Amino acid sequence: MNTRTYFLLVEFNRWSDSTITKQNHSLPAGPSTVAEQGRFYAILFLCVAAACGAVCFLQSALLALAGARLTKRLRKLAFEAMLKQEAAWFDSPTNSPGALTGRLAAECGAVKGAGGARLGALLQGASTMLIGVALSAAYSWKMTIVSLVSVPFVMGGIYLEGWASRRSASRAGKELETAAKVAAEAVINIRTVQSLGVEEAMLSRYWRALAAGDAAGRAAGRLRGPVYGACLAAPTLGYAVSMSYGGYLIAREDLPYKDALLVSEALIYGAWMLGISLSLAPSFTAARRAAARLLGLLQRTPAIADVADDGEPWAASGDVSFDKVEFAYGRRPAVLRGLNLAAARGRRVALVGPSGSGKSTLIQLLMRFYEPVRGDILKGITDATFFQLLDGRSLRSLPLSVLRAQFGLVGQQPVLFDRSVYENIAYGDTARAGGVPLAEVQRAAQMANVHSFIAALPQGYETRLGSGGAQLSGGQKQRIAIARALLRDPRVLLLDEATSALDAASEQAVQATLEEVSAGRTTITVAHRLPTVKNADVIYVIDKDVDGYYYSVNLFATSHAICNRGEWTPFNRLRVLGVVAESGSHEELMKKKGIYWTLWKQQQHGS
């Protein structure tokens, strides 16, 4: 469009100059000649208008399409990067669900501010100014230099606005993320919010976060108005200077008035287009900041390192052992210290003990949601091709996808998605390219004793469950979660308080299902209600406050004189967190009359 304008300007200048010259020399210029020239230039302008329309259409359409695709691709890459991060990364308050969804929506959208129609406007303004300066300099370089006096002031204002916005944008972004986190927390837990009657409190928190974000961005906003005004006022200022100096050159240096007119028009049009494009500078500044944050996310390496999958098929034998494992959540006190534990293939193992002793932590370490601080977790693996037993293989040597495919996890609060029953169960085995056959999903549902209930639904396995499976009871959700875990035919079944949130009748039904499906699999059960694990082959009592033997490590060597170069060291007064206090079958532990016996008696008395 800028080329069109300058072309028309030059041609109009030539036409007017030719006509006036002929009139000054008294050359005959009849009506037919003037009409002929008028038609010629009218057709010329019409052709240029058609070409300009086509180019502008293509520019707007293609740049808008590129901007939309860029945003879509960025959101996909950012979400993919989030899914690859370790669980500890999500524990940070800055990476809450509300904050992360806000980043996906806001930051990826902000990057679009540097593309699409805005990018087209910036390129058009810059190219228009460059062509205008070049054209003007060809006719009068003196007038061109003087006419550009206002440009440095505009650029300085834009830099000042960018400097101020950089200072406030980070703080404003954090406050807006806080607001998004409050909103997401309230919506996700809307039943609790309404039952407690804290709607006004949530709204107040949300409003305070928005007000803080508004206050943080106010400094940049105060500068944005003057900068925008300067960008639009610069062309008129430049035109005034150009006309004044042009008159001086016409009078003193015999500059043709047509050249002065052409220089003035070219520069004012170029400055006008540049001013419009530079008024979009705040959008480009915000886009650059958002791109930097997204780039930091995309380049972040997860703390839990994965290894490449060599493509060889692997199947777990089911032997699991924890070897002197230590673990702490962030900077908090240690949860596990020197824990040793083993689960033989095909055996049912139970983990019991008081809250906070590290039982569920063991499940999460086994799934490699977290990494031990010291020690290792070992797992017997069978090579499906050569049936060669590789006992004691470190979990760190296995690809995460291969490792987690060996487990079937059922938690205390089953997570169901707003998809059909079939899809929720089929998520248990997504490795198949062609999807999971319905017959296998039904077989898993039958094993979990939930097929009859699903078949009675209005749309059967195609019935949508709603967000979080809100349309189902606790027992129904739990059994669907069990079916999902069984679909992959796991060698190790992990049950983390799988029945603790159920009523007595539902607990009995689900417990019977678990007893049936755990046959022939290594089953590790975390439980508080001891009767649910009475039939386990081995029960480990994990206590967070035990006297006994402890494997000395460097962690204690600096503060306790018990380090003996990796040997077992007895002590009497040192209290240890997260160790195995007792182990054995139910009958054996009851005969010992230790911690397990005490917990059993307390629960029996309470019931």
C-alpha positions as CSV (number, residue, x, y, z in Angstrom):
1,M,0.0,0.0,0.0
2,N,2.9,2.4,0.7
3,T,4.4,1.8,-2.8
4,R,1.0,2.5,-4.3
5,T,0.8,5.9,-2.5
6,Y,4.3,7.0,-3.5
7,F,3.7,5.8,-7.1
8,L,0.5,7.8,-7.4
9,L,2.2,10.8,-5.8
10,V,5.1,10.8,-8.3
11,E,2.7,10.2,-11.2
12,F,0.4,13.0,-10.1
13,N,3.4,15.3,-9.7
14,R,4.5,14.5,-13.3
15,W,1.0,15.0,-14.7
16,S,0.5,18.3,-13.0
17,D,4.0,19.5,-13.9
18,S,3.4,18.5,-17.5
19,T,0.1,20.3,-17.7
20,I,1.3,23.5,-16.0
21,T,4.4,23.6,-18.2
22,K,2.4,23.4,-21.4
23,Q,0.1,26.1,-20.1
24,N,3.1,28.3,-19.3
25,H,4.5,27.9,-22.8
26,S,1.2,28.6,-24.4
27,L,1.0,25.1,-26.0
28,P,-2.4,24.1,-27.3
29,A,-4.1,21.8,-24.8
30,G,-7.6,21.2,-26.1
31,P,-10.4,19.6,-24.1
32,S,-9.9,16.3,-25.8
33,T,-6.2,16.2,-24.7
34,V,-7.0,17.0,-21.1
35,A,-9.9,14.5,-21.1
36,E,-7.6,11.8,-22.6
37,Q,-5.0,12.4,-20.0
38,G,-7.6,12.3,-17.2
39,R,-9.0,9.0,-18.5
40,F,-5.4,7.6,-18.6
41,Y,-4.6,8.5,-15.1
42,A,-8.1,7.4,-13.9
43,I,-7.5,4.0,-15.4
44,L,-4.0,3.9,-13.9
45,F,-5.4,4.8,-10.4
46,L,-8.1,2.1,-10.8
47,C,-5.5,-0.6,-11.6
48,V,-3.4,0.4,-8.7
49,A,-6.4,0.4,-6.4
50,A,-7.3,-3.1,-7.5
51,A,-3.8,-4.3,-7.0
52,C,-3.6,-2.6,-3.6
53,G,-6.9,-4.2,-2.5
54,A,-5.7,-7.7,-3.5
55,V,-2.3,-7.2,-1.7
56,C,-3.9,-5.8,1.4
57,F,-6.4,-8.7,1.5
58,L,-3.6,-11.2,1.2
59,Q,-1.5,-9.4,3.8
60,S,-4.3,-9.3,6.4
61,A,-5.6,-12.8,5.8
62,L,-2.2,-14.5,5.7
63,L,-0.8,-12.6,8.7
64,A,-4.0,-13.3,10.7
65,L,-3.7,-16.9,9.8
66,A,0.0,-17.0,10.8
67,G,-0.8,-15.3,14.1
68,A,-3.6,-17.8,14.9
69,R,-1.4,-20.8,14.1
70,L,1.5,-19.4,16.1
71,T,-0.8,-19.0,19.2
72,K,-2.2,-22.5,18.7
73,R,1.3,-24.0,18.4
74,L,2.6,-22.1,21.4
75,R,-0.2,-23.3,23.5
76,K,0.4,-26.8,22.5
77,L,4.1,-26.6,23.2
78,A,3.6,-24.9,26.5
79,F,1.1,-27.4,27.6
80,E,3.4,-30.2,26.5
81,A,6.2,-28.7,28.5
82,M,4.0,-28.5,31.6
83,L,3.0,-32.1,31.3
84,K,6.6,-33.2,31.2
85,Q,7.6,-31.5,34.5
86,E,8.0,-33.4,37.7
87,A,5.4,-33.4,40.4
88,A,7.5,-31.2,42.7
89,W,7.3,-28.4,40.1
90,F,3.5,-28.3,40.4
91,D,3.8,-28.1,44.2
92,S,5.1,-24.6,43.9
93,P,2.5,-21.9,44.5
94,T,3.5,-20.1,41.3
95,N,2.6,-23.2,39.3
96,S,-0.9,-23.8,40.7
97,P,-3.6,-25.0,38.2
98,G,-5.1,-21.5,38.1
99,A,-1.7,-19.8,37.4
100,L,-0.8,-22.3,34.7
101,T,-4.1,-22.1,32.9
102,G,-3.8,-18.3,33.1
103,R,-0.4,-18.5,31.4
104,L,-1.7,-20.7,28.6
105,A,-4.5,-18.2,27.9
106,A,-2.8,-14.9,28.6
107,E,0.9,-15.3,27.7
108,C,0.3,-17.3,24.5
109,G,-2.3,-14.8,23.5
110,A,0.1,-11.9,24.3
111,V,2.7,-13.3,21.9
112,K,0.2,-12.9,19.2
113,G,0.6,-9.2,19.7
114,A,3.9,-9.4,17.9
115,G,2.3,-11.2,14.9
116,G,-0.8,-11.1,12.8
117,A,-2.2,-7.7,11.8
118,R,0.0,-5.9,14.3
119,L,3.1,-7.3,12.6
120,G,1.7,-6.2,9.2
121,A,1.1,-2.7,10.5
122,L,4.6,-2.4,11.9
123,L,6.2,-3.7,8.7
124,Q,4.0,-1.4,6.6
125,G,4.8,1.6,8.7
126,A,8.6,1.0,8.7
127,S,8.7,0.3,5.0
128,T,6.6,3.4,4.2
129,M,8.9,5.6,6.2
130,L,12.0,4.1,4.5
131,I,10.6,4.5,1.0
132,G,9.4,8.0,1.9
133,V,12.8,9.1,3.1
134,A,14.6,7.6,0.1
135,L,12.2,9.3,-2.3
136,S,12.4,12.6,-0.5
137,A,16.2,12.5,-0.4
138,A,16.3,12.0,-4.2
139,Y,14.5,15.3,-4.7
140,S,15.9,17.4,-1.8
141,W,18.2,15.8,0.9
142,K,18.4,19.1,2.9
143,M,14.6,19.3,3.3
144,T,14.5,15.6,4.1
145,I,17.0,15.9,7.0
146,V,15.3,18.9,8.5
147,S,11.8,17.3,8.2
148,L,12.9,14.2,10.3
149,V,13.6,16.3,13.4
150,S,10.6,15.0,15.2
151,V,11.4,11.2,14.8
152,P,14.0,11.0,17.6
153,F,11.6,12.4,20.1
154,V,9.0,9.8,19.2
155,M,11.5,7.0,19.5
156,G,12.7,8.3,22.8
157,G,9.1,8.4,24.1
158,I,8.5,4.8,23.0
159,Y,11.7,3.7,24.8
160,L,10.7,5.4,28.0
161,E,7.3,3.8,27.8
162,G,8.9,0.4,27.3
163,W,11.2,0.9,30.2
164,A,8.3,1.8,32.5
165,S,6.2,-1.1,31.4
166,R,9.0,-3.6,31.9
167,R,9.2,-2.6,35.6
168,S,5.5,-2.9,36.2
169,A,4.5,-5.7,33.9
170,S,6.2,-8.5,36.0
171,R,4.5,-7.4,39.2
172,A,1.1,-6.9,37.4
173,G,1.4,-10.4,35.8
174,K,2.0,-12.0,39.2
175,E,-1.0,-10.4,40.7
176,L,-3.2,-11.4,37.7
177,E,-1.9,-15.0,38.1
178,T,-3.0,-14.8,41.8
179,A,-6.4,-13.7,40.7
180,A,-6.7,-16.5,38.2
181,K,-5.6,-19.0,41.0
182,V,-8.3,-17.7,43.4
183,A,-10.9,-18.0,40.7
184,A,-9.9,-21.5,39.7
185,E,-9.7,-22.6,43.3
186,A,-13.2,-21.3,44.0
187,V,-14.8,-22.8,40.9
188,I,-13.2,-26.2,41.3
189,N,-14.3,-26.3,44.9
190,I,-17.6,-24.5,44.4
191,R,-19.6,-27.0,46.6
192,T,-17.3,-26.3,49.5
193,V,-17.4,-22.6,48.9
194,Q,-21.2,-22.5,48.8
195,S,-21.6,-24.8,51.8
196,L,-19.3,-22.6,53.9
197,G,-20.9,-19.4,52.6
198,V,-17.6,-17.9,51.7
199,E,-18.6,-16.5,48.3
200,E,-18.1,-12.9,49.4
201,A,-14.7,-13.8,50.9
202,M,-13.6,-15.4,47.6
203,L,-14.9,-12.5,45.6
204,S,-13.0,-10.1,47.9
205,R,-9.7,-12.0,47.5
206,Y,-10.2,-12.0,43.7
207,W,-11.0,-8.2,43.7
208,R,-7.9,-7.4,45.8
209,A,-5.7,-9.4,43.4
210,L,-7.2,-7.5,40.4
211,A,-6.7,-4.2,42.2
212,A,-3.1,-5.0,43.0
213,G,-2.5,-5.9,39.3
214,D,-4.2,-2.7,38.2
215,A,-2.0,-0.6,40.6
216,A,1.1,-2.3,39.4
217,G,0.4,-1.5,35.7
218,R,-0.7,2.1,36.4
219,A,2.7,3.6,35.9
220,A,3.0,2.2,32.4
221,G,-0.5,3.3,31.7
222,R,0.3,6.9,32.6
223,L,3.0,7.0,30.0
224,R,1.2,5.2,27.3
225,G,-1.2,8.0,26.6
226,P,1.4,10.7,26.0
227,V,3.5,8.3,23.9
228,Y,0.5,7.5,21.7
229,G,-0.3,11.2,21.3
230,A,3.3,11.9,20.4
231,C,3.3,9.2,17.8
232,L,0.2,10.7,16.1
233,A,1.3,14.3,16.5
234,A,4.7,13.7,15.0
235,P,3.5,13.7,11.4
236,T,1.9,17.2,11.7
237,L,5.0,18.6,13.5
238,G,7.2,17.2,10.7
239,Y,4.9,18.6,8.1
240,A,5.1,22.1,9.7
241,V,8.8,22.0,9.8
242,S,9.0,20.6,6.2
243,M,6.7,23.4,4.8
244,S,8.6,26.1,6.6
245,Y,12.0,25.0,5.4
246,G,10.7,24.1,2.0
247,G,9.5,27.7,1.5
248,Y,13.0,28.9,2.5
249,L,14.6,26.6,-0.1
250,I,12.2,27.7,-2.8
251,A,12.9,31.4,-2.1
252,R,16.7,31.2,-1.5
253,E,18.0,28.2,-3.4
254,D,15.5,27.9,-6.3
255,L,14.1,24.6,-5.2
256,P,11.2,23.7,-7.6
257,Y,8.0,24.1,-5.7
258,K,6.8,20.8,-7.1
259,D,9.8,19.0,-5.5
260,A,9.1,20.7,-2.1
261,L,5.5,19.6,-2.3
262,L,6.5,16.0,-3.2
263,V,9.0,15.9,-0.3
264,S,6.5,17.2,2.2
265,E,3.8,14.9,1.1
266,A,6.1,11.8,1.1
267,L,7.5,12.5,4.5
268,I,4.2,13.3,6.2
269,Y,2.6,10.2,4.8
270,G,5.6,8.1,5.9
271,A,5.7,9.7,9.4
272,W,1.9,9.2,9.7
273,M,2.2,5.5,8.9
274,L,5.2,5.1,11.2
275,G,3.3,6.9,14.0
276,I,0.4,4.5,13.7
277,S,2.6,1.5,13.7
278,L,4.7,2.7,16.6
279,S,1.6,3.3,18.7
280,L,1.4,-0.5,18.8
281,A,4.8,-0.7,20.5
282,P,3.3,-1.6,23.9
283,S,1.8,-4.7,22.4
284,F,5.2,-5.7,21.1
285,T,6.8,-5.1,24.4
286,A,4.2,-7.2,26.2
287,A,4.6,-9.9,23.5
288,R,8.4,-9.9,24.0
289,R,8.0,-10.4,27.8
290,A,5.4,-13.1,27.4
291,A,7.7,-14.9,24.8
292,A,10.6,-14.7,27.3
293,R,8.5,-16.4,30.0
294,L,7.2,-19.1,27.6
295,L,10.8,-19.7,26.3
296,G,11.9,-20.3,29.9
297,L,9.1,-22.9,30.3
298,L,9.9,-24.6,27.0
299,Q,13.6,-24.8,27.8
300,R,13.2,-26.0,31.4
301,T,14.6,-29.5,31.9
302,P,12.5,-31.6,34.3
303,A,14.3,-32.5,37.5
304,I,13.4,-36.1,37.0
305,A,15.5,-37.2,34.1
306,D,14.0,-39.6,31.6
307,V,15.9,-42.1,29.4
308,A,15.3,-42.9,25.8
309,D,13.1,-45.9,25.0
310,D,15.1,-48.4,23.0
311,G,11.9,-50.0,21.7
312,E,12.5,-53.3,23.3
313,P,9.4,-54.8,25.0
314,W,9.7,-55.0,28.8
315,A,7.4,-56.6,31.4
316,A,7.8,-56.3,35.1
317,S,8.3,-59.4,37.2
318,G,6.8,-57.7,40.2
319,D,9.8,-57.7,42.6
320,V,10.1,-54.3,44.3
321,S,12.5,-53.1,46.9
322,F,13.5,-49.8,48.6
323,D,17.1,-49.6,49.5
324,K,18.1,-47.0,52.2
325,V,15.7,-44.5,50.7
326,E,15.6,-40.9,52.0
327,F,13.2,-38.2,50.9
328,A,12.0,-34.7,51.8
329,Y,9.4,-32.5,50.2
330,G,11.4,-29.4,49.2
331,R,12.9,-27.7,52.2
332,R,10.6,-29.4,54.7
333,P,11.8,-31.9,57.2
334,A,12.7,-35.4,55.9
335,V,9.8,-37.8,55.5
336,L,11.9,-40.9,54.9
337,R,15.3,-41.7,56.2
338,G,17.1,-44.9,55.5
339,L,14.0,-46.9,54.7
340,N,14.4,-50.5,53.5
341,L,11.4,-52.4,52.2
342,A,10.8,-55.3,49.8
343,A,7.7,-56.7,48.0
344,A,8.1,-60.1,46.3
345,R,6.3,-60.8,43.0
346,G,2.7,-61.9,43.4
347,R,2.6,-61.0,47.1
348,R,0.2,-58.6,48.8
349,V,2.0,-56.0,50.8
350,A,0.4,-53.5,53.1
351,L,1.8,-50.2,54.4
352,V,0.2,-48.9,57.6
353,G,1.1,-46.4,60.2
354,P,0.2,-42.9,61.5
355,S,-0.4,-40.0,59.2
356,G,2.7,-38.3,57.9
357,S,5.0,-41.3,58.2
358,G,5.6,-41.5,54.5
359,K,3.3,-44.4,53.3
360,S,1.8,-42.5,50.3
361,T,5.3,-41.0,49.6
362,L,6.5,-44.5,48.9
363,I,3.9,-44.9,46.2
364,Q,4.8,-41.6,44.6
365,L,8.5,-42.5,44.7
366,L,7.8,-45.8,43.0
367,M,5.9,-44.0,40.2
368,R,8.8,-41.6,40.0
369,F,6.6,-38.6,40.7
370,Y,9.5,-37.6,43.0
371,E,13.1,-38.6,43.3
372,P,14.7,-39.9,46.5
373,V,17.3,-37.7,48.1
374,R,19.5,-40.7,48.7
375,G,19.3,-44.5,48.1
376,D,17.5,-46.2,45.2
377,I,14.4,-48.1,44.4
378,L,14.9,-51.4,42.7
379,K,12.6,-53.5,40.6
380,G,12.9,-56.9,39.0
381,I,12.3,-56.8,35.3
382,T,11.7,-59.6,32.9
383,D,12.8,-59.3,29.3
384,A,9.7,-60.3,27.4
385,T,11.8,-61.5,24.4
386,F,14.4,-63.7,26.2
387,F,12.6,-64.2,29.6
388,Q,15.8,-63.2,31.4
389,L,15.4,-62.1,35.0
390,L,17.1,-58.8,35.8
391,D,16.7,-58.4,39.5
392,G,17.8,-55.2,41.2
393,R,17.4,-52.9,38.2
394,S,17.2,-49.2,39.2
395,L,14.1,-47.4,38.2
396,R,16.2,-44.6,36.9
397,S,17.4,-46.8,34.1
398,L,13.9,-47.3,32.7
399,P,12.0,-44.9,30.5
400,L,9.2,-43.2,32.4
401,S,6.6,-44.4,30.0
402,V,7.8,-48.0,30.3
403,L,8.1,-47.8,34.1
404,R,4.6,-46.4,34.7
405,A,3.0,-48.8,32.3
406,Q,3.9,-51.6,34.7
407,F,1.7,-50.1,37.5
408,G,-2.0,-49.7,38.0
409,L,-2.7,-46.9,40.5
410,V,-5.9,-46.4,42.4
411,G,-6.0,-43.5,44.8
412,Q,-8.2,-42.3,47.6
413,Q,-10.0,-39.7,45.4
414,P,-10.4,-41.2,41.9
415,V,-10.0,-38.7,39.1
416,L,-12.5,-39.1,36.3
417,F,-12.6,-36.9,33.3
418,D,-15.5,-35.2,31.5
419,R,-15.5,-37.9,28.9
420,S,-17.5,-41.0,28.3
421,V,-17.2,-44.1,30.5
422,Y,-15.4,-45.9,27.7
423,E,-12.8,-43.1,27.3
424,N,-12.3,-42.9,31.1
425,I,-11.5,-46.6,31.3
426,A,-9.6,-46.7,28.0
427,Y,-7.2,-44.0,29.3
428,G,-5.7,-46.8,31.3
429,D,-3.9,-48.0,28.2
430,T,-3.2,-45.3,25.6
431,A,-0.1,-47.0,24.1
432,R,-2.1,-48.7,21.4
433,A,-2.2,-46.8,18.1
434,G,-5.6,-48.1,17.1
435,G,-7.3,-47.5,20.5
436,V,-8.6,-50.0,23.0
437,P,-11.4,-52.4,21.8
438,L,-14.7,-52.1,23.6
439,A,-14.6,-55.7,24.5
440,E,-11.4,-55.2,26.6
441,V,-12.9,-52.2,28.3
442,Q,-16.0,-54.3,29.2
443,R,-13.7,-57.1,30.4
444,A,-11.9,-54.7,32.7
445,A,-15.2,-53.3,34.0
446,Q,-16.4,-56.8,34.7
447,M,-13.3,-57.5,36.7
448,A,-14.0,-54.4,38.7
449,N,-17.6,-55.3,39.2
450,V,-18.9,-52.2,37.5
451,H,-20.1,-53.6,34.1
452,S,-23.7,-54.1,35.2
453,F,-24.0,-50.5,36.5
454,I,-22.5,-49.1,33.3
455,A,-24.7,-51.2,31.0
456,A,-27.8,-49.8,32.9
457,L,-26.8,-46.2,32.1
458,P,-28.9,-44.5,29.4
459,Q,-26.1,-44.6,26.8
460,G,-24.0,-47.4,28.3
461,Y,-20.3,-47.0,27.9
462,E,-20.9,-43.8,25.8
463,T,-22.4,-42.0,28.8
464,R,-20.5,-38.8,29.7
465,L,-19.6,-38.6,33.4
466,G,-19.4,-34.9,33.8
467,S,-16.5,-33.0,35.4
468,G,-14.9,-35.1,38.0
469,G,-17.5,-37.8,37.6
470,A,-19.9,-35.7,39.7
471,Q,-22.9,-37.8,38.5
472,L,-21.5,-41.0,40.2
473,S,-21.3,-42.1,43.8
474,G,-18.0,-42.6,45.5
475,G,-18.1,-46.4,45.1
476,Q,-19.0,-46.2,41.4
477,K,-16.2,-43.8,40.7
478,Q,-13.8,-46.0,42.6
479,R,-14.7,-49.1,40.7
480,I,-14.4,-47.3,37.4
481,A,-10.9,-46.2,38.5
482,I,-10.1,-49.8,39.3
483,A,-11.3,-50.9,35.9
484,R,-9.0,-48.3,34.3
485,A,-6.0,-49.5,36.4
486,L,-6.8,-53.2,35.4
487,L,-7.1,-52.5,31.7
488,R,-3.3,-52.4,31.2
489,D,-3.0,-55.7,33.1
490,P,-0.4,-54.3,35.5
491,R,2.1,-56.5,37.2
492,V,2.1,-54.2,40.3
493,L,-1.1,-52.8,41.6
494,L,-0.8,-49.7,43.8
495,L,-3.8,-49.0,46.1
496,D,-3.4,-45.7,48.0
497,E,-6.2,-45.5,50.5
498,A,-8.5,-46.8,47.8
499,T,-11.5,-47.4,50.2
500,S,-11.0,-44.8,52.9
501,A,-13.5,-42.3,51.5
502,L,-16.3,-44.8,51.1
503,D,-19.2,-45.8,53.3
504,A,-19.3,-49.2,54.9
505,A,-21.3,-50.9,52.1
506,S,-19.3,-49.4,49.3
507,E,-16.1,-50.2,51.1
508,Q,-17.1,-53.8,51.4
509,A,-18.0,-54.1,47.8
510,V,-14.8,-52.3,46.5
511,Q,-12.7,-54.3,49.0
512,A,-14.1,-57.6,47.6
513,T,-13.2,-56.4,44.1
514,L,-9.7,-55.5,45.1
515,E,-9.2,-58.9,46.8
516,E,-10.3,-60.6,43.6
517,V,-8.2,-58.6,41.1
518,S,-5.0,-58.6,43.2
519,A,-4.6,-62.3,42.9
520,G,-1.4,-63.1,41.0
521,R,-0.1,-59.5,41.1
522,T,2.2,-57.7,43.3
523,T,-0.1,-55.5,45.3
524,I,1.1,-52.6,47.5
525,T,-1.7,-51.2,49.6
526,V,-1.6,-48.1,51.8
527,A,-4.3,-48.1,54.4
528,H,-5.3,-46.5,57.7
529,R,-8.1,-48.9,58.4
530,L,-6.3,-52.1,59.4
531,P,-9.1,-54.6,58.8
532,T,-8.9,-53.8,55.1
533,V,-5.3,-55.2,55.0
534,K,-5.7,-58.1,57.4
535,N,-5.2,-60.7,54.7
536,A,-2.0,-59.2,53.3
537,D,1.0,-61.5,53.1
538,V,3.3,-58.9,54.6
539,I,2.3,-55.8,56.6
540,Y,4.9,-53.1,57.1
541,V,4.4,-50.6,59.9
542,I,6.0,-47.3,58.9
543,D,6.4,-45.0,61.9
544,K,7.6,-41.5,62.0
545,D,8.9,-41.7,65.6
546,V,11.0,-44.8,66.3
547,D,13.9,-45.9,68.4
548,G,16.1,-48.6,66.9
549,Y,18.7,-49.1,64.2
550,Y,19.4,-46.7,61.5
551,Y,21.7,-46.8,58.5
552,S,24.0,-43.8,59.1
553,V,24.4,-41.3,56.2
554,N,26.3,-38.1,55.6
555,L,23.1,-36.2,56.3
556,F,23.5,-37.0,60.0
557,A,27.3,-37.1,60.1
558,T,27.5,-33.3,60.5
559,S,25.2,-33.1,63.5
560,H,25.3,-36.6,65.1
561,A,28.3,-38.6,66.0
562,I,26.8,-41.9,64.7
563,C,28.3,-42.1,61.2
564,N,30.3,-45.4,61.0
565,R,31.2,-45.5,57.2
566,G,27.9,-47.0,56.0
567,E,27.4,-49.6,58.8
568,W,24.3,-50.2,60.9
569,T,24.7,-48.1,64.1
570,P,22.5,-48.7,67.2
571,F,21.3,-45.7,69.1
572,N,18.8,-45.1,71.9
573,R,17.6,-41.5,71.9
574,L,17.7,-40.4,68.3
575,R,14.2,-40.2,66.8
576,V,13.9,-41.3,63.2
577,L,11.3,-40.3,60.6
578,G,9.8,-42.7,58.1
579,V,11.4,-46.1,58.9
580,V,10.0,-49.6,59.0
581,A,9.2,-50.2,62.7
582,E,7.6,-53.7,62.3
583,S,6.8,-56.1,59.6
584,G,5.0,-59.5,59.3
585,S,1.6,-61.0,58.8
586,H,-1.4,-59.9,60.8
587,E,-1.1,-62.8,63.2
588,E,2.7,-62.3,63.7
589,L,2.3,-58.6,64.4
590,M,-0.5,-59.2,66.8
591,K,1.7,-61.6,68.8
592,K,4.4,-59.0,69.1
593,K,2.0,-56.6,70.8
594,G,3.9,-53.6,69.3
595,I,2.8,-50.6,67.3
596,Y,0.5,-52.6,65.0
597,W,-1.2,-54.3,68.0
598,T,-1.7,-50.9,69.6
599,L,-3.2,-49.4,66.4
600,W,-5.5,-52.5,66.0
601,K,-6.8,-52.2,69.5
602,Q,-7.4,-48.5,69.2
603,Q,-9.4,-49.0,66.0
604,Q,-11.4,-51.9,67.4
605,H,-12.2,-49.9,70.5
606,G,-13.2,-46.9,68.4
607,S,-15.5,-48.9,66.3
